[in-house]
Amino acid sequence: MNVTLLSKDSGYIPSYKRTKITDKLHSSFGFRTDYEFIRKSTMRTIIKETKQKK
């Protein structure tokens, strides 16, 4: 999934098309990146949590 960093201080917005696969990933990991603005601190937490669920 691609996201675009708006600025170093703000956060990320989605830059990909929503699909069945992305919907399944969102359901599995409990976060939405397809329509939510994501703060940088939240993105760090998401990355950390997804690495732990292996």
C-alpha distance matrix in Angstrom:
0.0 3.8 6.6 10.2 13.0 16.0 18.7 19.6 21.3 19.1 15.4 12.0 11.1 8.1 7.9 6.3 8.6 9.2 10.3 12.5 10.0 7.6 11.1 12.4 9.9 10.8 14.4 14.5 13.5 15.1 12.8 11.3 8.6 9.1 12.6 13.5 14.3 13.3 16.1 15.9 17.9 15.7 12.5 14.9 16.0 12.7 12.1 15.7 15.8 13.0 15.0 18.2 17.3 17.5
3.8 0.0 3.8 6.8 9.9 12.9 15.6 16.8 18.8 16.7 13.3 9.7 8.9 6.5 5.4 5.6 9.1 10.8 12.8 15.5 13.5 10.9 14.1 15.8 13.4 13.7 17.4 17.8 16.4 17.5 14.7 12.8 9.3 9.7 12.6 13.3 13.2 12.4 14.9 14.5 17.1 15.5 12.3 14.8 16.6 13.8 13.1 16.9 17.6 15.3 17.0 20.3 20.0 20.3
6.6 3.8 0.0 3.8 6.6 9.4 12.2 13.7 15.3 13.0 9.6 6.0 5.5 4.4 4.9 7.1 10.6 12.1 14.8 17.5 15.9 12.7 15.3 17.4 14.8 14.2 18.0 18.7 16.7 17.2 13.9 11.8 8.1 9.0 10.9 10.8 9.9 9.3 11.6 11.4 14.4 13.1 10.1 13.0 15.1 12.8 12.7 16.4 17.3 15.8 17.7 20.8 20.9 21.7
10.2 6.8 3.8 0.0 3.8 6.1 9.1 11.2 13.1 11.1 8.3 5.3 5.4 6.2 6.0 9.4 13.0 14.9 17.9 20.9 19.5 16.3 18.8 21.1 18.6 17.7 21.5 22.3 20.1 20.3 16.8 14.7 10.9 11.6 12.6 12.2 10.2 10.0 11.5 11.2 14.7 14.2 11.6 14.3 16.9 15.3 15.0 18.6 20.0 18.9 20.5 23.6 24.1 25.0
13.0 9.9 6.6 3.8 0.0 3.8 5.7 7.4 9.4 8.0 5.7 4.5 6.8 9.1 9.7 13.1 16.6 18.2 21.3 24.0 22.4 19.1 21.3 23.4 20.6 19.5 23.2 23.8 21.1 21.2 17.6 16.0 12.6 14.0 14.5 13.1 10.2 9.3 9.5 8.6 12.4 12.8 10.5 12.7 15.7 15.0 14.7 17.8 19.7 19.3 20.6 23.6 24.6 25.7
16.0 12.9 9.4 6.1 3.8 0.0 3.8 7.1 8.3 6.4 5.8 5.8 7.2 10.4 11.2 14.9 18.1 19.8 23.1 26.0 24.9 21.4 23.3 25.8 23.2 21.7 25.3 26.3 23.6 23.1 19.4 17.5 14.3 15.2 14.8 13.2 10.0 10.1 9.9 10.0 13.7 14.3 12.9 15.3 18.0 17.6 17.9 20.8 22.6 22.4 24.0 26.7 27.7 29.0
18.7 15.6 12.2 9.1 5.7 3.8 0.0 3.8 5.4 5.4 6.4 8.1 10.6 13.8 14.7 18.3 21.6 23.2 26.5 29.2 27.9 24.4 26.3 28.5 25.7 24.1 27.7 28.4 25.4 25.0 21.4 20.0 17.0 18.5 18.0 16.0 12.4 11.8 10.4 9.5 13.0 14.6 13.5 15.1 18.1 18.4 18.5 20.9 23.1 23.4 24.5 27.2 28.6 30.0
19.6 16.8 13.7 11.2 7.4 7.1 3.8 0.0 3.8 5.9 7.1 9.6 12.8 15.9 17.1 20.4 23.9 25.2 28.2 30.7 28.9 25.5 27.4 29.2 26.1 24.7 28.1 28.4 25.2 24.9 21.6 20.9 18.1 20.3 20.0 17.6 14.0 12.5 10.2 8.2 11.2 13.6 12.6 13.2 16.4 17.4 17.1 19.1 21.7 22.3 23.0 25.5 27.4 28.8
21.3 18.8 15.3 13.1 9.4 8.3 5.4 3.8 0.0 3.8 6.6 10.1 13.2 16.7 18.5 21.9 25.0 26.0 29.1 31.4 29.9 26.3 27.8 29.7 26.7 24.8 28.0 28.5 25.2 24.4 21.1 20.5 18.2 20.4 19.6 16.7 13.0 11.6 8.7 7.7 10.1 12.6 12.7 13.5 16.2 17.5 18.0 19.6 21.9 23.0 24.1 26.1 28.0 29.8
19.1 16.7 13.0 11.1 8.0 6.4 5.4 5.9 3.8 0.0 3.8 7.3 10.0 13.7 15.9 19.1 22.1 22.8 26.1 28.4 27.2 23.5 24.8 26.9 24.2 22.0 25.2 26.1 22.9 21.9 18.4 17.4 15.1 17.1 16.0 13.1 9.3 8.5 6.2 6.7 9.5 11.0 11.2 13.0 15.3 16.1 17.1 19.1 20.8 21.8 23.4 25.4 26.8 28.8
15.4 13.3 9.6 8.3 5.7 5.8 6.4 7.1 6.6 3.8 0.0 3.8 7.1 10.5 12.8 15.9 18.8 19.5 22.6 24.9 23.5 19.9 21.3 23.3 20.5 18.5 21.9 22.7 19.6 18.8 15.2 14.2 11.6 13.8 13.3 10.6 7.0 5.5 4.2 4.7 8.2 8.7 8.1 10.6 12.8 13.0 13.9 16.4 17.9 18.5 20.2 22.5 23.6 25.5
12.0 9.7 6.0 5.3 4.5 5.8 8.1 9.6 10.1 7.3 3.8 0.0 3.8 6.8 9.1 12.1 15.1 15.9 19.1 21.5 20.2 16.6 18.2 20.5 17.8 16.1 19.6 20.6 17.9 17.4 13.7 12.0 8.9 10.7 10.7 8.8 6.0 5.0 6.3 6.9 10.3 9.7 8.0 11.2 13.3 12.3 13.1 16.2 17.4 17.2 19.2 21.8 22.4 24.0
11.1 8.9 5.5 5.4 6.8 7.2 10.6 12.8 13.2 10.0 7.1 3.8 0.0 3.8 6.5 9.5 12.1 13.0 16.5 19.2 18.5 14.9 16.3 19.1 17.0 15.1 18.6 20.2 18.0 17.2 13.5 10.9 7.5 8.0 7.8 7.0 5.2 6.4 9.0 10.5 13.6 12.2 10.7 14.2 15.8 14.1 15.2 18.6 19.2 18.5 21.0 23.5 23.6 25.1
8.1 6.5 4.4 6.2 9.1 10.4 13.8 15.9 16.7 13.7 10.5 6.8 3.8 0.0 3.8 5.9 8.4 9.4 12.8 15.7 15.0 11.5 13.3 16.2 14.3 12.9 16.6 18.1 16.5 16.2 12.7 9.7 6.1 5.5 6.9 7.7 7.7 8.7 11.9 13.0 15.8 13.8 11.8 15.3 16.6 14.2 15.0 18.7 18.9 17.5 20.1 22.8 22.3 23.6
7.9 5.4 4.9 6.0 9.7 11.2 14.7 17.1 18.5 15.9 12.8 9.1 6.5 3.8 0.0 3.8 7.1 9.5 12.7 16.0 15.3 12.4 14.8 17.6 15.9 15.3 18.9 20.3 19.0 19.2 15.9 13.0 9.4 8.2 9.9 11.4 11.3 12.1 15.0 15.6 18.7 17.1 14.5 17.7 19.4 16.9 17.1 20.8 21.3 19.5 21.7 24.7 24.2 24.9
6.3 5.6 7.1 9.4 13.1 14.9 18.3 20.4 21.9 19.1 15.9 12.1 9.5 5.9 3.8 0.0 3.8 6.5 9.1 12.6 12.0 9.5 12.2 14.9 13.7 13.6 17.0 18.4 17.8 18.3 15.5 12.6 9.5 7.6 10.3 12.6 13.5 14.2 17.4 18.0 20.7 18.6 16.0 19.1 20.4 17.3 17.4 21.2 21.1 18.8 21.1 24.1 23.1 23.6
8.6 9.1 10.6 13.0 16.6 18.1 21.6 23.9 25.0 22.1 18.8 15.1 12.1 8.4 7.1 3.8 0.0 3.8 6.4 10.1 10.5 8.7 10.6 13.7 13.5 13.4 16.3 18.2 18.3 18.5 16.2 13.0 10.8 7.9 10.5 13.5 15.3 16.5 20.0 21.0 23.5 20.9 18.7 21.9 22.7 19.3 19.9 23.5 22.9 20.4 23.1 25.8 24.2 24.7
9.2 10.8 12.1 14.9 18.2 19.8 23.2 25.2 26.0 22.8 19.5 15.9 13.0 9.4 9.5 6.5 3.8 0.0 3.8 7.1 8.1 6.1 7.1 10.4 10.9 10.5 13.0 15.2 15.7 15.7 13.8 10.7 9.5 6.5 9.3 12.5 15.0 16.1 19.8 21.2 23.1 20.1 18.3 21.5 21.6 18.2 19.2 22.5 21.4 19.0 22.0 24.3 22.4 23.1
10.3 12.8 14.8 17.9 21.3 23.1 26.5 28.2 29.1 26.1 22.6 19.1 16.5 12.8 12.7 9.1 6.4 3.8 0.0 3.8 5.3 5.3 6.2 8.6 9.9 10.7 12.4 14.3 15.6 16.2 15.0 12.6 12.1 9.7 12.7 15.7 18.4 19.0 22.7 23.8 25.5 22.4 20.4 23.3 23.2 19.4 20.2 23.4 21.9 19.1 22.0 24.1 21.7 22.1
12.5 15.5 17.5 20.9 24.0 26.0 29.2 30.7 31.4 28.4 24.9 21.5 19.2 15.7 16.0 12.6 10.1 7.1 3.8 0.0 3.8 5.6 5.1 6.2 8.7 9.9 10.5 12.2 14.4 15.2 14.9 13.2 13.6 11.8 14.7 17.4 20.4 20.8 24.4 25.5 26.7 23.3 21.6 24.3 23.6 19.8 20.7 23.4 21.4 18.7 21.6 23.2 20.4 20.8
10.0 13.5 15.9 19.5 22.4 24.9 27.9 28.9 29.9 27.2 23.5 20.2 18.5 15.0 15.3 12.0 10.5 8.1 5.3 3.8 0.0 3.8 5.4 5.1 6.3 8.7 9.9 10.5 12.4 14.0 13.8 12.7 12.7 11.8 15.3 17.4 20.0 19.7 23.1 23.7 24.7 21.6 19.5 21.8 21.2 17.4 17.8 20.5 18.7 15.6 18.2 20.0 17.3 17.4
7.6 10.9 12.7 16.3 19.1 21.4 24.4 25.5 26.3 23.5 19.9 16.6 14.9 11.5 12.4 9.5 8.7 6.1 5.3 5.6 3.8 0.0 3.8 5.4 5.0 6.2 8.6 9.8 10.6 11.7 10.7 9.2 8.9 8.2 11.8 13.7 16.2 15.9 19.4 20.2 21.3 18.1 16.1 18.8 18.3 14.5 15.3 18.3 16.6 13.9 16.9 18.9 16.6 17.3
11.1 14.1 15.3 18.8 21.3 23.3 26.3 27.4 27.8 24.8 21.3 18.2 16.3 13.3 14.8 12.2 10.6 7.1 6.2 5.1 5.4 3.8 0.0 3.8 5.5 5.1 6.2 8.6 10.1 10.3 9.9 8.5 9.7 8.7 11.4 13.4 16.6 16.7 20.2 21.6 22.3 18.8 17.5 20.3 19.2 15.6 17.1 19.7 17.5 15.2 18.6 20.0 17.4 18.6
12.4 15.8 17.4 21.1 23.4 25.8 28.5 29.2 29.7 26.9 23.3 20.5 19.1 16.2 17.6 14.9 13.7 10.4 8.6 6.2 5.1 5.4 3.8 0.0 3.8 5.4 5.0 6.1 8.6 9.8 10.7 10.5 12.0 11.9 14.8 16.3 19.2 18.7 21.9 22.9 23.2 19.7 18.4 20.6 19.2 15.5 16.7 18.8 16.2 13.8 16.9 17.9 14.9 15.8
9.9 13.4 14.8 18.6 20.6 23.2 25.7 26.1 26.7 24.2 20.5 17.8 17.0 14.3 15.9 13.7 13.5 10.9 9.9 8.7 6.3 5.0 5.5 3.8 0.0 3.8 5.4 5.1 6.1 8.2 8.5 8.9 10.0 10.9 14.0 14.9 17.3 16.1 19.1 19.7 20.0 16.6 15.0 17.0 15.7 12.0 12.9 15.2 12.8 10.2 13.4 14.7 12.1 13.1
10.8 13.7 14.2 17.7 19.5 21.7 24.1 24.7 24.8 22.0 18.5 16.1 15.1 12.9 15.3 13.6 13.4 10.5 10.7 9.9 8.7 6.2 5.1 5.4 3.8 0.0 3.8 5.5 5.4 5.6 5.3 5.5 7.6 8.8 11.3 11.8 14.5 13.6 16.7 17.9 18.1 14.5 13.5 16.0 14.4 10.9 12.9 15.1 12.7 11.0 14.6 15.7 13.4 15.3
14.4 17.4 18.0 21.5 23.2 25.3 27.7 28.1 28.0 25.2 21.9 19.6 18.6 16.6 18.9 17.0 16.3 13.0 12.4 10.5 9.9 8.6 6.2 5.0 5.4 3.8 0.0 3.8 5.7 5.4 7.2 8.3 11.1 11.9 13.9 14.5 17.5 16.7 19.7 21.0 20.7 17.0 16.6 18.7 16.5 13.3 15.5 17.0 14.0 12.6 16.2 16.4 13.6 15.7
14.5 17.8 18.7 22.3 23.8 26.3 28.4 28.4 28.5 26.1 22.7 20.6 20.2 18.1 20.3 18.4 18.2 15.2 14.3 12.2 10.5 9.8 8.6 6.1 5.1 5.5 3.8 0.0 3.8 5.8 8.4 10.4 12.8 14.3 16.6 16.8 19.3 17.9 20.4 21.1 20.5 17.0 16.3 17.7 15.4 12.2 13.9 14.9 11.6 10.0 13.2 13.2 10.1 12.1
13.5 16.4 16.7 20.1 21.1 23.6 25.4 25.2 25.2 22.9 19.6 17.9 18.0 16.5 19.0 17.8 18.3 15.7 15.6 14.4 12.4 10.6 10.1 8.6 6.1 5.4 5.7 3.8 0.0 3.8 5.9 8.8 10.9 13.3 15.5 14.9 16.9 14.9 17.1 17.6 16.8 13.4 12.8 14.1 11.7 8.6 10.6 11.5 8.3 7.2 10.9 10.9 8.6 11.3
15.1 17.5 17.2 20.3 21.2 23.1 25.0 24.9 24.4 21.9 18.8 17.4 17.2 16.2 19.2 18.3 18.5 15.7 16.2 15.2 14.0 11.7 10.3 9.8 8.2 5.6 5.4 5.8 3.8 0.0 3.8 7.0 10.1 12.4 13.7 12.8 15.1 13.6 15.9 17.2 16.2 12.5 12.9 14.7 12.0 9.4 12.4 13.3 10.2 10.2 13.9 13.8 11.9 14.9
12.8 14.7 13.9 16.8 17.6 19.4 21.4 21.6 21.1 18.4 15.2 13.7 13.5 12.7 15.9 15.5 16.2 13.8 15.0 14.9 13.8 10.7 9.9 10.7 8.5 5.3 7.2 8.4 5.9 3.8 0.0 3.8 6.6 9.4 10.5 9.3 11.4 10.0 12.6 14.2 13.7 10.0 10.1 12.6 10.7 7.9 11.1 12.9 10.6 10.5 14.2 14.9 13.7 16.5
11.3 12.8 11.8 14.7 16.0 17.5 20.0 20.9 20.5 17.4 14.2 12.0 10.9 9.7 13.0 12.6 13.0 10.7 12.6 13.2 12.7 9.2 8.5 10.5 8.9 5.5 8.3 10.4 8.8 7.0 3.8 0.0 3.8 5.7 6.8 6.4 9.2 8.9 12.3 14.3 14.8 11.2 10.9 14.1 13.0 10.1 12.9 15.4 13.7 13.1 16.7 18.0 16.7 19.0
8.6 9.3 8.1 10.9 12.6 14.3 17.0 18.1 18.2 15.1 11.6 8.9 7.5 6.1 9.4 9.5 10.8 9.5 12.1 13.6 12.7 8.9 9.7 12.0 10.0 7.6 11.1 12.8 10.9 10.1 6.6 3.8 0.0 3.8 5.8 5.5 7.4 7.1 10.8 12.4 13.9 10.7 9.5 13.0 13.0 10.1 12.1 15.2 14.4 13.4 16.6 18.6 17.8 19.7
9.1 9.7 9.0 11.6 14.0 15.2 18.5 20.3 20.4 17.1 13.8 10.7 8.0 5.5 8.2 7.6 7.9 6.5 9.7 11.8 11.8 8.2 8.7 11.9 10.9 8.8 11.9 14.3 13.3 12.4 9.4 5.7 3.8 0.0 3.8 6.1 8.7 9.9 13.6 15.5 17.3 14.3 13.1 16.7 16.8 13.8 15.6 18.8 17.9 16.5 19.8 21.8 20.6 22.2
12.6 12.6 10.9 12.6 14.5 14.8 18.0 20.0 19.6 16.0 13.3 10.7 7.8 6.9 9.9 10.3 10.5 9.3 12.7 14.7 15.3 11.8 11.4 14.8 14.0 11.3 13.9 16.6 15.5 13.7 10.5 6.8 5.8 3.8 0.0 3.8 6.9 9.3 12.9 15.6 17.3 14.5 14.1 17.8 17.8 15.4 17.7 20.7 19.8 19.0 22.4 24.2 23.1 25.1
13.5 13.3 10.8 12.2 13.1 13.2 16.0 17.6 16.7 13.1 10.6 8.8 7.0 7.7 11.4 12.6 13.5 12.5 15.7 17.4 17.4 13.7 13.4 16.3 14.9 11.8 14.5 16.8 14.9 12.8 9.3 6.4 5.5 6.1 3.8 0.0 3.8 6.0 9.5 12.5 14.0 11.2 11.4 15.2 15.1 13.2 15.9 18.6 17.9 17.8 21.1 22.7 22.1 24.5
14.3 13.2 9.9 10.2 10.2 10.0 12.4 14.0 13.0 9.3 7.0 6.0 5.2 7.7 11.3 13.5 15.3 15.0 18.4 20.4 20.0 16.2 16.6 19.2 17.3 14.5 17.5 19.3 16.9 15.1 11.4 9.2 7.4 8.7 6.9 3.8 0.0 3.8 6.6 9.7 11.7 9.8 10.1 13.7 14.3 13.2 15.5 18.2 18.3 18.5 21.3 23.1 23.2 25.5
13.3 12.4 9.3 10.0 9.3 10.1 11.8 12.5 11.6 8.5 5.5 5.0 6.4 8.7 12.1 14.2 16.5 16.1 19.0 20.8 19.7 15.9 16.7 18.7 16.1 13.6 16.7 17.9 14.9 13.6 10.0 8.9 7.1 9.9 9.3 6.0 3.8 0.0 3.8 6.5 8.3 6.2 6.3 9.9 10.7 9.8 12.0 14.6 15.0 15.4 18.0 19.8 20.3 22.6
16.1 14.9 11.6 11.5 9.5 9.9 10.4 10.2 8.7 6.2 4.2 6.3 9.0 11.9 15.0 17.4 20.0 19.8 22.7 24.4 23.1 19.4 20.2 21.9 19.1 16.7 19.7 20.4 17.1 15.9 12.6 12.3 10.8 13.6 12.9 9.5 6.6 3.8 0.0 3.8 5.5 5.2 6.3 8.8 10.0 10.5 12.4 14.3 15.4 16.5 18.6 20.2 21.3 23.7
15.9 14.5 11.4 11.2 8.6 10.0 9.5 8.2 7.7 6.7 4.7 6.9 10.5 13.0 15.6 18.0 21.0 21.2 23.8 25.5 23.7 20.2 21.6 22.9 19.7 17.9 21.0 21.1 17.6 17.2 14.2 14.3 12.4 15.5 15.6 12.5 9.7 6.5 3.8 0.0 3.8 5.4 5.1 6.3 8.8 9.9 10.7 12.4 14.3 15.5 16.9 18.8 20.4 22.4
17.9 17.1 14.4 14.7 12.4 13.7 13.0 11.2 10.1 9.5 8.2 10.3 13.6 15.8 18.7 20.7 23.5 23.1 25.5 26.7 24.7 21.3 22.3 23.2 20.0 18.1 20.7 20.5 16.8 16.2 13.7 14.8 13.9 17.3 17.3 14.0 11.7 8.3 5.5 3.8 0.0 3.8 5.4 5.2 6.5 8.8 10.1 10.8 12.5 14.5 15.8 17.0 18.9 21.3
15.7 15.5 13.1 14.2 12.8 14.3 14.6 13.6 12.6 11.0 8.7 9.7 12.2 13.8 17.1 18.6 20.9 20.1 22.4 23.3 21.6 18.1 18.8 19.7 16.6 14.5 17.0 17.0 13.4 12.5 10.0 11.2 10.7 14.3 14.5 11.2 9.8 6.2 5.2 5.4 3.8 0.0 3.8 5.4 5.1 6.2 8.7 9.8 10.5 12.3 14.4 15.5 16.7 19.4
12.5 12.3 10.1 11.6 10.5 12.9 13.5 12.6 12.7 11.2 8.1 8.0 10.7 11.8 14.5 16.0 18.7 18.3 20.4 21.6 19.5 16.1 17.5 18.4 15.0 13.5 16.6 16.3 12.8 12.9 10.1 10.9 9.5 13.1 14.1 11.4 10.1 6.3 6.3 5.1 5.4 3.8 0.0 3.8 5.3 5.0 6.2 8.5 9.8 10.6 12.4 14.4 15.6 17.7
14.9 14.8 13.0 14.3 12.7 15.3 15.1 13.2 13.5 13.0 10.6 11.2 14.2 15.3 17.7 19.1 21.9 21.5 23.3 24.3 21.8 18.8 20.3 20.6 17.0 16.0 18.7 17.7 14.1 14.7 12.6 14.1 13.0 16.7 17.8 15.2 13.7 9.9 8.8 6.3 5.2 5.4 3.8 0.0 3.8 5.5 5.2 6.2 8.7 10.1 10.9 12.6 14.7 16.7
16.0 16.6 15.1 16.9 15.7 18.0 18.1 16.4 16.2 15.3 12.8 13.3 15.8 16.6 19.4 20.4 22.7 21.6 23.2 23.6 21.2 18.3 19.2 19.2 15.7 14.4 16.5 15.4 11.7 12.0 10.7 13.0 13.0 16.8 17.8 15.1 14.3 10.7 10.0 8.8 6.5 5.1 5.3 3.8 0.0 3.8 5.5 5.1 6.1 8.6 10.0 10.7 12.6 15.2
12.7 13.8 12.8 15.3 15.0 17.6 18.4 17.4 17.5 16.1 13.0 12.3 14.1 14.2 16.9 17.3 19.3 18.2 19.4 19.8 17.4 14.5 15.6 15.5 12.0 10.9 13.3 12.2 8.6 9.4 7.9 10.1 10.1 13.8 15.4 13.2 13.2 9.8 10.5 9.9 8.8 6.2 5.0 5.5 3.8 0.0 3.8 5.5 5.2 6.1 8.6 10.0 10.8 13.3
12.1 13.1 12.7 15.0 14.7 17.9 18.5 17.1 18.0 17.1 13.9 13.1 15.2 15.0 17.1 17.4 19.9 19.2 20.2 20.7 17.8 15.3 17.1 16.7 12.9 12.9 15.5 13.9 10.6 12.4 11.1 12.9 12.1 15.6 17.7 15.9 15.5 12.0 12.4 10.7 10.1 8.7 6.2 5.2 5.5 3.8 0.0 3.8 5.5 5.3 6.3 8.8 10.3 11.8
15.7 16.9 16.4 18.6 17.8 20.8 20.9 19.1 19.6 19.1 16.4 16.2 18.6 18.7 20.8 21.2 23.5 22.5 23.4 23.4 20.5 18.3 19.7 18.8 15.2 15.1 17.0 14.9 11.5 13.3 12.9 15.4 15.2 18.8 20.7 18.6 18.2 14.6 14.3 12.4 10.8 9.8 8.5 6.2 5.1 5.5 3.8 0.0 3.8 5.6 5.4 6.5 9.1 11.0
15.8 17.6 17.3 20.0 19.7 22.6 23.1 21.7 21.9 20.8 17.9 17.4 19.2 18.9 21.3 21.1 22.9 21.4 21.9 21.4 18.7 16.6 17.5 16.2 12.8 12.7 14.0 11.6 8.3 10.2 10.6 13.7 14.4 17.9 19.8 17.9 18.3 15.0 15.4 14.3 12.5 10.5 9.8 8.7 6.1 5.2 5.5 3.8 0.0 3.8 5.4 5.1 6.5 9.4
13.0 15.3 15.8 18.9 19.3 22.4 23.4 22.3 23.0 21.8 18.5 17.2 18.5 17.5 19.5 18.8 20.4 19.0 19.1 18.7 15.6 13.9 15.2 13.8 10.2 11.0 12.6 10.0 7.2 10.2 10.5 13.1 13.4 16.5 19.0 17.8 18.5 15.4 16.5 15.5 14.5 12.3 10.6 10.1 8.6 6.1 5.3 5.6 3.8 0.0 3.8 5.4 5.3 7.2
15.0 17.0 17.7 20.5 20.6 24.0 24.5 23.0 24.1 23.4 20.2 19.2 21.0 20.1 21.7 21.1 23.1 22.0 22.0 21.6 18.2 16.9 18.6 16.9 13.4 14.6 16.2 13.2 10.9 13.9 14.2 16.7 16.6 19.8 22.4 21.1 21.3 18.0 18.6 16.9 15.8 14.4 12.4 10.9 10.0 8.6 6.3 5.4 5.4 3.8 0.0 3.8 5.6 6.0
18.2 20.3 20.8 23.6 23.6 26.7 27.2 25.5 26.1 25.4 22.5 21.8 23.5 22.8 24.7 24.1 25.8 24.3 24.1 23.2 20.0 18.9 20.0 17.9 14.7 15.7 16.4 13.2 10.9 13.8 14.9 18.0 18.6 21.8 24.2 22.7 23.1 19.8 20.2 18.8 17.0 15.5 14.4 12.6 10.7 10.0 8.8 6.5 5.1 5.4 3.8 0.0 3.8 5.6
17.3 20.0 20.9 24.1 24.6 27.7 28.6 27.4 28.0 26.8 23.6 22.4 23.6 22.3 24.2 23.1 24.2 22.4 21.7 20.4 17.3 16.6 17.4 14.9 12.1 13.4 13.6 10.1 8.6 11.9 13.7 16.7 17.8 20.6 23.1 22.1 23.2 20.3 21.3 20.4 18.9 16.7 15.6 14.7 12.6 10.8 10.3 9.1 6.5 5.3 5.6 3.8 0.0 3.8
17.5 20.3 21.7 25.0 25.7 29.0 30.0 28.8 29.8 28.8 25.5 24.0 25.1 23.6 24.9 23.6 24.7 23.1 22.1 20.8 17.4 17.3 18.6 15.8 13.1 15.3 15.7 12.1 11.3 14.9 16.5 19.0 19.7 22.2 25.1 24.5 25.5 22.6 23.7 22.4 21.3 19.4 17.7 16.7 15.2 13.3 11.8 11.0 9.4 7.2 6.0 5.6 3.8 0.0
